[in-house]
Amino acid sequence: MYTNRQLLKNNAKTIVKTAKPSMLTAAVIFLAVYLLLNTLSGAVLGVNITTDDVQQYMHYYLEGNFDAVLRITQRMTPPSSAYLINALISVVIYILTAGFLIFIFNTVKNVGAVYANLLDGFPLAGKLILLALLQGLFIFLWSLLLLVPGIIAAYRYRMARFLLLDHPDMGVTDCLRASKEMMKGHKWECFVLDLSFFGWYLLAGIPYVGYAVMVWTEPYINTTFVLYYMALAGKPVIVSPAPSEPTFY
């Protein structure tokens, strides 16, 4: 089965523009929390390194005074508790991202999306974390062979999280197996779909300006992939055309 990439993207644009409640508003809420958590993460890991610290480090290093070098290094290194807190923040961001996908799923399915869906990933936190760990482990193990097998593995399990969010009662390993079956013959197609968003990814990566771009790209790209998942799962979504209006994308 071949999925029409342009049709998926056009349908995603229509959904983002016409969704009620507004998907763009949901994106603003999500990104505001995301930015706050990222800022907190930076503050937790941040260490005030002065020019004097650097100069002393180099001075003691060149002198061969490695005990002093070690003391300065320890002073410039965040405590282990900071890494733990940062890991917890990363987990919260991952779960909130799942909640944003649940909002998109509910919008696409027309089953009553609400902004509170952004928190709906937390009841699935255990499964989401286990899925991410197993998925990462499998991709890492395949990557040990060479880069290409690792990339193939990443696309093999690409639909696992979508399956879990669409079927919360599924087991984690079942999601991985189902994704493997679903992606047979579609890995290259999914890769090309990713590449089609490359320009948007670049714009979203621009400091400060990127956050404004992400208000559009987060719902647009994620909705496209939810529609892609629905197509692979044999659940095509019928989208009514959006009202005609000028566009800039």
MARNUVO-313376 format. One record per residue (C-alpha): y, z, x; residue number from 1. Coordinates in nm, 3 decimals, always signed. Layout:
# residues N
{c2 = Y	c3 = Z	c1 = X	k = NUM} .
...
END
This chain:
# residues 249
{c2 = +0.000	c3 = +0.000	c1 = +0.000	k = 1} .
{c2 = +0.341	c3 = -0.101	c1 = +0.135	k = 2} .
{c2 = +0.650	c3 = +0.101	c1 = +0.043	k = 3} .
{c2 = +0.980	c3 = -0.083	c1 = +0.002	k = 4} .
{c2 = +1.209	c3 = +0.092	c1 = +0.252	k = 5} .
{c2 = +1.534	c3 = -0.048	c1 = +0.112	k = 6} .
{c2 = +1.435	c3 = +0.040	c1 = -0.245	k = 7} .
{c2 = +1.357	c3 = +0.397	c1 = -0.138	k = 8} .
{c2 = +1.696	c3 = +0.432	c1 = +0.029	k = 9} .
{c2 = +1.884	c3 = +0.275	c1 = -0.263	k = 10} .
{c2 = +1.707	c3 = +0.508	c1 = -0.504	k = 11} .
{c2 = +1.790	c3 = +0.805	c1 = -0.282	k = 12} .
{c2 = +2.159	c3 = +0.709	c1 = -0.282	k = 13} .
{c2 = +2.156	c3 = +0.682	c1 = -0.661	k = 14} .
{c2 = +1.992	c3 = +1.021	c1 = -0.701	k = 15} .
{c2 = +2.234	c3 = +1.190	c1 = -0.459	k = 16} .
{c2 = +2.536	c3 = +1.042	c1 = -0.639	k = 17} .
{c2 = +2.421	c3 = +1.115	c1 = -0.995	k = 18} .
{c2 = +2.217	c3 = +1.437	c1 = -0.965	k = 19} .
{c2 = +2.307	c3 = +1.731	c1 = -1.186	k = 20} .
{c2 = +2.354	c3 = +1.992	c1 = -1.051	k = 21} .
{c2 = +2.527	c3 = +1.818	c1 = -0.762	k = 22} .
{c2 = +2.307	c3 = +1.758	c1 = -0.461	k = 23} .
{c2 = +2.616	c3 = +1.732	c1 = -0.241	k = 24} .
{c2 = +2.724	c3 = +2.081	c1 = -0.349	k = 25} .
{c2 = +2.376	c3 = +2.209	c1 = -0.268	k = 26} .
{c2 = +2.411	c3 = +2.047	c1 = +0.074	k = 27} .
{c2 = +2.746	c3 = +2.221	c1 = +0.131	k = 28} .
{c2 = +2.592	c3 = +2.559	c1 = +0.042	k = 29} .
{c2 = +2.290	c3 = +2.494	c1 = +0.263	k = 30} .
{c2 = +2.499	c3 = +2.376	c1 = +0.559	k = 31} .
{c2 = +2.741	c3 = +2.669	c1 = +0.526	k = 32} .
{c2 = +2.451	c3 = +2.916	c1 = +0.555	k = 33} .
{c2 = +2.294	c3 = +2.703	c1 = +0.830	k = 34} .
{c2 = +2.620	c3 = +2.705	c1 = +1.030	k = 35} .
{c2 = +2.659	c3 = +3.080	c1 = +0.981	k = 36} .
{c2 = +2.306	c3 = +3.146	c1 = +1.104	k = 37} .
{c2 = +2.351	c3 = +2.911	c1 = +1.400	k = 38} .
{c2 = +2.672	c3 = +3.091	c1 = +1.494	k = 39} .
{c2 = +2.492	c3 = +3.423	c1 = +1.467	k = 40} .
{c2 = +2.211	c3 = +3.288	c1 = +1.685	k = 41} .
{c2 = +2.461	c3 = +3.181	c1 = +1.952	k = 42} .
{c2 = +2.629	c3 = +3.522	c1 = +1.941	k = 43} .
{c2 = +2.296	c3 = +3.703	c1 = +1.977	k = 44} .
{c2 = +2.193	c3 = +3.499	c1 = +2.282	k = 45} .
{c2 = +2.542	c3 = +3.474	c1 = +2.425	k = 46} .
{c2 = +2.615	c3 = +3.651	c1 = +2.751	k = 47} .
{c2 = +2.963	c3 = +3.690	c1 = +2.896	k = 48} .
{c2 = +2.923	c3 = +3.524	c1 = +3.237	k = 49} .
{c2 = +3.240	c3 = +3.542	c1 = +3.445	k = 50} .
{c2 = +3.346	c3 = +3.339	c1 = +3.746	k = 51} .
{c2 = +3.305	c3 = +3.654	c1 = +3.957	k = 52} .
{c2 = +2.941	c3 = +3.680	c1 = +3.846	k = 53} .
{c2 = +2.873	c3 = +3.325	c1 = +3.962	k = 54} .
{c2 = +3.055	c3 = +3.376	c1 = +4.291	k = 55} .
{c2 = +2.869	c3 = +3.702	c1 = +4.359	k = 56} .
{c2 = +2.540	c3 = +3.536	c1 = +4.272	k = 57} .
{c2 = +2.601	c3 = +3.254	c1 = +4.520	k = 58} .
{c2 = +2.729	c3 = +3.497	c1 = +4.785	k = 59} .
{c2 = +2.422	c3 = +3.724	c1 = +4.766	k = 60} .
{c2 = +2.188	c3 = +3.425	c1 = +4.744	k = 61} .
{c2 = +2.330	c3 = +3.268	c1 = +5.060	k = 62} .
{c2 = +2.312	c3 = +3.608	c1 = +5.232	k = 63} .
{c2 = +1.948	c3 = +3.639	c1 = +5.135	k = 64} .
{c2 = +2.014	c3 = +3.960	c1 = +4.942	k = 65} .
{c2 = +1.762	c3 = +3.883	c1 = +4.670	k = 66} .
{c2 = +1.767	c3 = +4.236	c1 = +4.523	k = 67} .
{c2 = +2.135	c3 = +4.186	c1 = +4.439	k = 68} .
{c2 = +2.060	c3 = +3.836	c1 = +4.309	k = 69} .
{c2 = +1.794	c3 = +3.983	c1 = +4.078	k = 70} .
{c2 = +2.034	c3 = +4.248	c1 = +3.946	k = 71} .
{c2 = +2.299	c3 = +3.986	c1 = +3.863	k = 72} .
{c2 = +2.038	c3 = +3.760	c1 = +3.704	k = 73} .
{c2 = +1.920	c3 = +4.046	c1 = +3.481	k = 74} .
{c2 = +2.282	c3 = +4.119	c1 = +3.382	k = 75} .
{c2 = +2.336	c3 = +3.754	c1 = +3.287	k = 76} .
{c2 = +2.008	c3 = +3.729	c1 = +3.092	k = 77} .
{c2 = +1.998	c3 = +3.829	c1 = +2.723	k = 78} .
{c2 = +1.767	c3 = +4.124	c1 = +2.644	k = 79} .
{c2 = +1.422	c3 = +4.050	c1 = +2.502	k = 80} .
{c2 = +1.534	c3 = +4.187	c1 = +2.164	k = 81} .
{c2 = +1.791	c3 = +3.905	c1 = +2.147	k = 82} .
{c2 = +1.516	c3 = +3.645	c1 = +2.173	k = 83} .
{c2 = +1.322	c3 = +3.819	c1 = +1.895	k = 84} .
{c2 = +1.628	c3 = +3.823	c1 = +1.669	k = 85} .
{c2 = +1.697	c3 = +3.459	c1 = +1.751	k = 86} .
{c2 = +1.336	c3 = +3.369	c1 = +1.661	k = 87} .
{c2 = +1.376	c3 = +3.545	c1 = +1.325	k = 88} .
{c2 = +1.698	c3 = +3.352	c1 = +1.262	k = 89} .
{c2 = +1.517	c3 = +3.026	c1 = +1.340	k = 90} .
{c2 = +1.244	c3 = +3.118	c1 = +1.090	k = 91} .
{c2 = +1.504	c3 = +3.191	c1 = +0.821	k = 92} .
{c2 = +1.669	c3 = +2.853	c1 = +0.885	k = 93} .
{c2 = +1.328	c3 = +2.681	c1 = +0.860	k = 94} .
{c2 = +1.253	c3 = +2.854	c1 = +0.529	k = 95} .
{c2 = +1.599	c3 = +2.770	c1 = +0.390	k = 96} .
{c2 = +1.537	c3 = +2.406	c1 = +0.485	k = 97} .
{c2 = +1.217	c3 = +2.422	c1 = +0.280	k = 98} .
{c2 = +1.422	c3 = +2.562	c1 = -0.009	k = 99} .
{c2 = +1.659	c3 = +2.268	c1 = +0.015	k = 100} .
{c2 = +1.359	c3 = +2.035	c1 = -0.005	k = 101} .
{c2 = +1.236	c3 = +2.224	c1 = -0.314	k = 102} .
{c2 = +1.579	c3 = +2.164	c1 = -0.474	k = 103} .
{c2 = +1.540	c3 = +1.793	c1 = -0.397	k = 104} .
{c2 = +1.185	c3 = +1.788	c1 = -0.535	k = 105} .
{c2 = +1.301	c3 = +1.950	c1 = -0.859	k = 106} .
{c2 = +1.589	c3 = +1.703	c1 = -0.883	k = 107} .
{c2 = +1.365	c3 = +1.401	c1 = -0.823	k = 108} .
{c2 = +1.107	c3 = +1.527	c1 = -1.072	k = 109} .
{c2 = +1.380	c3 = +1.617	c1 = -1.322	k = 110} .
{c2 = +1.230	c3 = +1.963	c1 = -1.377	k = 111} .
{c2 = +1.550	c3 = +2.165	c1 = -1.378	k = 112} .
{c2 = +1.685	c3 = +2.199	c1 = -1.026	k = 113} .
{c2 = +1.917	c3 = +2.495	c1 = -0.968	k = 114} .
{c2 = +2.107	c3 = +2.607	c1 = -0.659	k = 115} .
{c2 = +1.885	c3 = +2.916	c1 = -0.645	k = 116} .
{c2 = +1.603	c3 = +2.679	c1 = -0.539	k = 117} .
{c2 = +1.751	c3 = +2.710	c1 = -0.190	k = 118} .
{c2 = +1.582	c3 = +3.053	c1 = -0.176	k = 119} .
{c2 = +1.250	c3 = +2.935	c1 = -0.318	k = 120} .
{c2 = +1.101	c3 = +2.882	c1 = +0.026	k = 121} .
{c2 = +1.081	c3 = +3.257	c1 = +0.091	k = 122} .
{c2 = +0.781	c3 = +3.322	c1 = -0.138	k = 123} .
{c2 = +0.601	c3 = +3.054	c1 = +0.068	k = 124} .
{c2 = +0.723	c3 = +3.194	c1 = +0.401	k = 125} .
{c2 = +0.375	c3 = +3.291	c1 = +0.526	k = 126} .
{c2 = +0.224	c3 = +2.951	c1 = +0.454	k = 127} .
{c2 = +0.529	c3 = +2.765	c1 = +0.586	k = 128} .
{c2 = +0.522	c3 = +2.955	c1 = +0.916	k = 129} .
{c2 = +0.146	c3 = +2.912	c1 = +0.957	k = 130} .
{c2 = +0.176	c3 = +2.542	c1 = +0.877	k = 131} .
{c2 = +0.454	c3 = +2.497	c1 = +1.133	k = 132} .
{c2 = +0.251	c3 = +2.681	c1 = +1.399	k = 133} .
{c2 = -0.068	c3 = +2.482	c1 = +1.338	k = 134} .
{c2 = +0.122	c3 = +2.155	c1 = +1.314	k = 135} .
{c2 = +0.306	c3 = +2.230	c1 = +1.637	k = 136} .
{c2 = -0.018	c3 = +2.331	c1 = +1.808	k = 137} .
{c2 = -0.201	c3 = +2.012	c1 = +1.710	k = 138} .
{c2 = +0.092	c3 = +1.794	c1 = +1.816	k = 139} .
{c2 = +0.115	c3 = +1.982	c1 = +2.148	k = 140} .
{c2 = -0.257	c3 = +1.941	c1 = +2.218	k = 141} .
{c2 = -0.242	c3 = +1.569	c1 = +2.149	k = 142} .
{c2 = +0.070	c3 = +1.546	c1 = +2.367	k = 143} .
{c2 = -0.131	c3 = +1.680	c1 = +2.660	k = 144} .
{c2 = -0.315	c3 = +1.348	c1 = +2.664	k = 145} .
{c2 = +0.002	c3 = +1.138	c1 = +2.674	k = 146} .
{c2 = +0.334	c3 = +1.106	c1 = +2.492	k = 147} .
{c2 = +0.213	c3 = +0.838	c1 = +2.251	k = 148} .
{c2 = -0.084	c3 = +1.038	c1 = +2.111	k = 149} .
{c2 = +0.158	c3 = +1.326	c1 = +2.051	k = 150} .
{c2 = +0.396	c3 = +1.103	c1 = +1.857	k = 151} .
{c2 = +0.106	c3 = +0.963	c1 = +1.653	k = 152} .
{c2 = -0.006	c3 = +1.320	c1 = +1.575	k = 153} .
{c2 = +0.345	c3 = +1.410	c1 = +1.462	k = 154} .
{c2 = +0.339	c3 = +1.128	c1 = +1.209	k = 155} .
{c2 = -0.021	c3 = +1.205	c1 = +1.111	k = 156} .
{c2 = +0.088	c3 = +1.548	c1 = +0.985	k = 157} .
{c2 = +0.437	c3 = +1.443	c1 = +0.869	k = 158} .
{c2 = +0.361	c3 = +1.489	c1 = +0.497	k = 159} .
{c2 = +0.198	c3 = +1.833	c1 = +0.533	k = 160} .
{c2 = +0.511	c3 = +2.031	c1 = +0.446	k = 161} .
{c2 = +0.589	c3 = +1.801	c1 = +0.153	k = 162} .
{c2 = +0.236	c3 = +1.857	c1 = +0.024	k = 163} .
{c2 = +0.273	c3 = +2.234	c1 = +0.049	k = 164} .
{c2 = +0.607	c3 = +2.234	c1 = -0.131	k = 165} .
{c2 = +0.473	c3 = +2.002	c1 = -0.401	k = 166} .
{c2 = +0.147	c3 = +2.199	c1 = -0.433	k = 167} .
{c2 = +0.220	c3 = +2.563	c1 = -0.336	k = 168} .
{c2 = -0.138	c3 = +2.666	c1 = -0.415	k = 169} .
{c2 = -0.283	c3 = +2.435	c1 = -0.148	k = 170} .
{c2 = -0.415	c3 = +2.590	c1 = +0.170	k = 171} .
{c2 = -0.241	c3 = +2.515	c1 = +0.498	k = 172} .
{c2 = -0.539	c3 = +2.334	c1 = +0.651	k = 173} .
{c2 = -0.584	c3 = +2.140	c1 = +0.326	k = 174} .
{c2 = -0.223	c3 = +2.020	c1 = +0.356	k = 175} .
{c2 = -0.285	c3 = +1.904	c1 = +0.712	k = 176} .
{c2 = -0.603	c3 = +1.720	c1 = +0.613	k = 177} .
{c2 = -0.437	c3 = +1.563	c1 = +0.309	k = 178} .
{c2 = -0.141	c3 = +1.450	c1 = +0.522	k = 179} .
{c2 = -0.382	c3 = +1.292	c1 = +0.770	k = 180} .
{c2 = -0.542	c3 = +1.091	c1 = +0.488	k = 181} .
{c2 = -0.210	c3 = +1.006	c1 = +0.326	k = 182} .
{c2 = -0.060	c3 = +0.871	c1 = +0.649	k = 183} .
{c2 = -0.347	c3 = +0.638	c1 = +0.734	k = 184} .
{c2 = -0.189	c3 = +0.294	c1 = +0.771	k = 185} .
{c2 = +0.161	c3 = +0.436	c1 = +0.717	k = 186} .
{c2 = +0.252	c3 = +0.599	c1 = +1.050	k = 187} .
{c2 = +0.434	c3 = +0.295	c1 = +1.184	k = 188} .
{c2 = +0.603	c3 = +0.243	c1 = +0.847	k = 189} .
{c2 = +0.729	c3 = +0.604	c1 = +0.853	k = 190} .
{c2 = +0.845	c3 = +0.561	c1 = +1.214	k = 191} .
{c2 = +1.050	c3 = +0.254	c1 = +1.115	k = 192} .
{c2 = +1.195	c3 = +0.449	c1 = +0.822	k = 193} .
{c2 = +1.304	c3 = +0.718	c1 = +1.068	k = 194} .
{c2 = +1.463	c3 = +0.455	c1 = +1.292	k = 195} .
{c2 = +1.660	c3 = +0.314	c1 = +1.000	k = 196} .
{c2 = +1.858	c3 = +0.641	c1 = +0.991	k = 197} .
{c2 = +1.935	c3 = +0.636	c1 = +1.365	k = 198} .
{c2 = +2.304	c3 = +0.558	c1 = +1.316	k = 199} .
{c2 = +2.342	c3 = +0.848	c1 = +1.073	k = 200} .
{c2 = +2.166	c3 = +1.082	c1 = +1.318	k = 201} .
{c2 = +2.416	c3 = +0.983	c1 = +1.588	k = 202} .
{c2 = +2.714	c3 = +1.045	c1 = +1.359	k = 203} .
{c2 = +2.571	c3 = +1.380	c1 = +1.249	k = 204} .
{c2 = +2.539	c3 = +1.480	c1 = +1.615	k = 205} .
{c2 = +2.914	c3 = +1.451	c1 = +1.682	k = 206} .
{c2 = +3.057	c3 = +1.801	c1 = +1.737	k = 207} .
{c2 = +3.242	c3 = +1.941	c1 = +1.432	k = 208} .
{c2 = +3.270	c3 = +1.600	c1 = +1.263	k = 209} .
{c2 = +2.891	c3 = +1.598	c1 = +1.240	k = 210} .
{c2 = +2.889	c3 = +1.882	c1 = +0.986	k = 211} .
{c2 = +3.099	c3 = +1.675	c1 = +0.746	k = 212} .
{c2 = +2.863	c3 = +1.380	c1 = +0.796	k = 213} .
{c2 = +2.563	c3 = +1.604	c1 = +0.727	k = 214} .
{c2 = +2.695	c3 = +1.683	c1 = +0.379	k = 215} .
{c2 = +2.585	c3 = +1.326	c1 = +0.300	k = 216} .
{c2 = +2.296	c3 = +1.274	c1 = +0.542	k = 217} .
{c2 = +2.104	c3 = +1.593	c1 = +0.459	k = 218} .
{c2 = +2.054	c3 = +1.511	c1 = +0.089	k = 219} .
{c2 = +2.034	c3 = +1.133	c1 = +0.146	k = 220} .
{c2 = +1.773	c3 = +1.132	c1 = +0.422	k = 221} .
{c2 = +1.566	c3 = +1.416	c1 = +0.277	k = 222} .
{c2 = +1.569	c3 = +1.259	c1 = -0.068	k = 223} .
{c2 = +1.450	c3 = +0.931	c1 = +0.084	k = 224} .
{c2 = +1.154	c3 = +1.107	c1 = +0.244	k = 225} .
{c2 = +1.073	c3 = +1.298	c1 = -0.074	k = 226} .
{c2 = +1.064	c3 = +0.963	c1 = -0.254	k = 227} .
{c2 = +0.850	c3 = +0.825	c1 = +0.028	k = 228} .
{c2 = +0.607	c3 = +1.114	c1 = -0.014	k = 229} .
{c2 = +0.600	c3 = +1.059	c1 = -0.390	k = 230} .
{c2 = +0.520	c3 = +0.690	c1 = -0.336	k = 231} .
{c2 = +0.236	c3 = +0.771	c1 = -0.094	k = 232} .
{c2 = +0.104	c3 = +1.031	c1 = -0.338	k = 233} .
{c2 = +0.097	c3 = +0.769	c1 = -0.615	k = 234} .
{c2 = +0.381	c3 = +0.933	c1 = -0.806	k = 235} .
{c2 = +0.654	c3 = +0.667	c1 = -0.805	k = 236} .
{c2 = +0.989	c3 = +0.780	c1 = -0.942	k = 237} .
{c2 = +1.183	c3 = +0.559	c1 = -1.183	k = 238} .
{c2 = +1.552	c3 = +0.582	c1 = -1.101	k = 239} .
{c2 = +1.826	c3 = +0.464	c1 = -1.333	k = 240} .
{c2 = +2.097	c3 = +0.256	c1 = -1.162	k = 241} .
{c2 = +2.407	c3 = +0.451	c1 = -1.064	k = 242} .
{c2 = +2.743	c3 = +0.358	c1 = -1.217	k = 243} .
{c2 = +2.905	c3 = +0.077	c1 = -1.021	k = 244} .
{c2 = +3.164	c3 = +0.205	c1 = -0.775	k = 245} .
{c2 = +3.289	c3 = +0.131	c1 = -0.423	k = 246} .
{c2 = +3.071	c3 = +0.267	c1 = -0.144	k = 247} .
{c2 = +3.127	c3 = +0.324	c1 = +0.227	k = 248} .
{c2 = +2.767	c3 = +0.337	c1 = +0.351	k = 249} .
END
